Amino acid sequence: EGSVSEALEHYRQALAIHRDVGDRQSEGVQIGNLGDLLFDQGDLAAAQIHFQQAIAIGDETAALAAGAFRGTLALIRAQQGAFDDARTLLVRGESRLRGSHKRELGKLLCKKARVEHLAGDRAAAATAFAEAEVIAAELDVGLDSEFGVALAEARAEIG
C-alpha cells in the first residue's frame, strides 16, 4: 500500500510540474499513467475520468498515447456493459497505433480480446488475441514485459 501511495504522489507531483511549465503532451501522458495506476488498484471511476482527460489531451498532442489509453478505457466501458462505446474506443485506438507502434497495438489487441469476450463474441476475441500473439512473436516479447503480462491476462480471461 505504501508504494502505491508513493506512486500516486509522484504522479501528482509530475503532473503539477508539467502543468506549471505548460507541457501539454507530458501532462496528458501523466494523467493517463495515473489512470493506469488507478485502474490497477480497482478504482475504475477515477481511472475512467483520468483516461478521458488523457485521451482529450493526447488527441491534440500525442496520438500514440491517446491510442494506448483508449484500450484500457474500452476495457472499463466493457466491464460496465457499454460494449458499443468500448468498441468505438478500440477502433479509434487501433487507427492511432496500427502501422506506427506494434508493441502498443499488441497490448491494445489483448484488451480488445478481453472486451469481445465480455461482450460474448468469442470469435472476435480469438481473432484479436491471435493477432496480438503474432505481434508478440515478431517482437520477441518477454513474459514479464507489459505486453507479456497483457497476453497472460487476456489468455486467462478468454480461455
C-alpha positions as CSV (number, residue, x, y, z in Angstrom):
1,E,0.0,0.0,0.0
2,G,2.9,2.4,0.8
3,S,4.4,2.0,-2.6
4,V,1.0,2.7,-4.3
5,S,0.6,5.9,-2.2
6,E,4.1,6.9,-3.1
7,A,3.5,6.3,-6.8
8,L,0.3,8.3,-6.7
9,E,2.1,11.2,-5.0
10,H,4.9,11.1,-7.6
11,Y,2.5,11.1,-10.5
12,R,0.6,14.0,-9.0
13,Q,3.9,15.9,-8.4
14,A,5.0,15.2,-12.0
15,L,1.6,16.3,-13.3
16,A,1.8,19.6,-11.4
17,I,5.2,20.3,-12.9
18,H,4.1,19.5,-16.4
19,R,1.1,21.8,-15.9
20,D,3.3,24.6,-14.5
21,V,5.6,24.5,-17.5
22,G,2.8,24.2,-20.0
23,D,3.9,20.8,-21.4
24,R,0.5,19.5,-22.5
25,Q,1.9,16.3,-24.1
26,S,3.6,15.2,-20.9
27,E,0.6,16.3,-18.9
28,G,-1.7,14.0,-20.9
29,V,0.7,11.1,-20.6
30,Q,1.0,11.6,-16.8
31,I,-2.8,11.8,-16.4
32,G,-3.1,8.5,-18.4
33,N,-0.3,6.9,-16.3
34,L,-2.2,7.9,-13.2
35,G,-5.3,6.4,-14.8
36,D,-3.4,3.1,-15.3
37,L,-2.3,3.0,-11.6
38,L,-5.9,3.7,-10.5
39,F,-7.2,1.0,-12.9
40,D,-4.7,-1.5,-11.4
41,Q,-5.9,-0.6,-7.9
42,G,-9.5,-1.2,-9.0
43,D,-10.7,2.4,-8.8
44,L,-12.5,2.3,-12.1
45,A,-14.5,5.5,-11.7
46,A,-11.4,7.6,-11.1
47,A,-9.4,5.7,-13.8
48,Q,-12.1,6.4,-16.3
49,I,-12.0,10.2,-15.6
50,H,-8.2,10.2,-16.0
51,F,-8.3,8.2,-19.2
52,Q,-10.9,10.6,-20.7
53,Q,-8.8,13.6,-19.8
54,A,-5.6,11.9,-21.1
55,I,-7.3,11.0,-24.4
56,A,-8.6,14.5,-24.9
57,I,-5.1,16.0,-24.4
58,G,-3.5,13.2,-26.4
59,D,-5.7,13.7,-29.4
60,E,-4.2,17.2,-29.6
61,T,-0.6,16.3,-28.7
62,A,0.2,12.6,-28.6
63,A,-1.7,10.3,-30.8
64,L,0.2,7.3,-29.7
65,A,-0.6,7.8,-26.0
66,A,-4.2,8.6,-26.8
67,G,-4.5,5.4,-28.8
68,A,-3.0,3.3,-26.0
69,F,-5.1,4.8,-23.3
70,R,-8.3,4.1,-25.3
71,G,-7.6,0.4,-24.8
72,T,-7.9,0.5,-21.1
73,L,-10.8,2.9,-21.2
74,A,-12.5,0.4,-23.5
75,L,-12.0,-2.4,-21.0
76,I,-13.5,-0.3,-18.3
77,R,-16.5,0.6,-20.5
78,A,-17.0,-3.1,-21.4
79,Q,-16.9,-4.0,-17.7
80,Q,-19.7,-1.5,-17.3
81,G,-21.7,-3.2,-20.1
82,A,-21.2,-0.3,-22.6
83,F,-19.9,-2.6,-25.4
84,D,-20.7,-0.2,-28.3
85,D,-18.7,2.6,-26.6
86,A,-15.9,0.1,-25.8
87,R,-15.7,-1.0,-29.5
88,T,-15.7,2.6,-30.7
89,L,-12.8,3.4,-28.4
90,L,-10.9,0.3,-29.7
91,V,-11.4,1.2,-33.3
92,R,-10.1,4.7,-32.7
93,G,-7.2,3.4,-30.7
94,E,-6.3,0.8,-33.4
95,S,-6.3,3.5,-36.0
96,R,-3.8,5.6,-34.0
97,L,-1.5,2.6,-33.4
98,R,-1.7,0.4,-36.5
99,G,1.4,1.0,-38.6
100,S,3.1,3.2,-36.1
101,H,3.7,1.2,-32.9
102,K,3.4,-2.6,-32.9
103,R,4.0,-3.1,-29.2
104,E,1.2,-0.7,-28.1
105,L,-1.0,-2.2,-30.8
106,G,-0.4,-5.7,-29.4
107,K,-1.3,-4.6,-25.9
108,L,-4.5,-2.9,-27.3
109,L,-5.4,-6.1,-29.1
110,C,-5.1,-8.0,-25.8
111,K,-7.6,-5.6,-24.3
112,K,-9.8,-5.9,-27.4
113,A,-9.8,-9.7,-26.9
114,R,-11.0,-9.2,-23.3
115,V,-13.7,-6.7,-24.4
116,E,-15.0,-9.0,-27.1
117,H,-15.0,-11.9,-24.6
118,L,-17.0,-9.8,-22.1
119,A,-19.4,-8.9,-25.0
120,G,-19.9,-12.6,-25.7
121,D,-18.2,-12.5,-29.2
122,R,-15.8,-15.4,-28.8
123,A,-14.7,-15.4,-32.5
124,A,-13.8,-11.7,-32.3
125,A,-12.0,-12.3,-29.0
126,A,-10.0,-15.2,-30.6
127,T,-9.1,-13.1,-33.7
128,A,-7.8,-10.2,-31.7
129,F,-5.8,-12.4,-29.4
130,A,-4.3,-14.4,-32.3
131,E,-3.1,-11.1,-33.9
132,A,-1.7,-10.0,-30.5
133,E,0.2,-13.3,-30.3
134,V,1.6,-12.9,-33.8
135,I,2.9,-9.4,-32.9
136,A,4.3,-10.7,-29.6
137,A,6.2,-13.4,-31.5
138,E,7.5,-10.9,-34.1
139,L,8.8,-8.6,-31.3
140,D,10.1,-11.5,-29.1
141,V,8.1,-10.2,-26.2
142,G,9.2,-11.3,-22.7
143,L,6.7,-12.8,-20.3
144,D,7.5,-10.2,-17.7
145,S,7.1,-7.2,-20.0
146,E,3.9,-5.1,-20.1
147,F,2.9,-6.8,-23.3
148,G,3.7,-10.3,-21.9
149,V,1.5,-9.6,-18.9
150,A,-1.3,-8.3,-21.2
151,L,-1.1,-11.5,-23.1
152,A,-1.3,-13.6,-20.0
153,E,-4.3,-11.6,-18.7
154,A,-6.1,-12.0,-22.0
155,R,-5.3,-15.7,-22.2
156,A,-6.6,-16.3,-18.6
157,E,-9.8,-14.3,-19.3
158,I,-10.7,-15.6,-22.7
159,G,-9.6,-19.2,-22.1
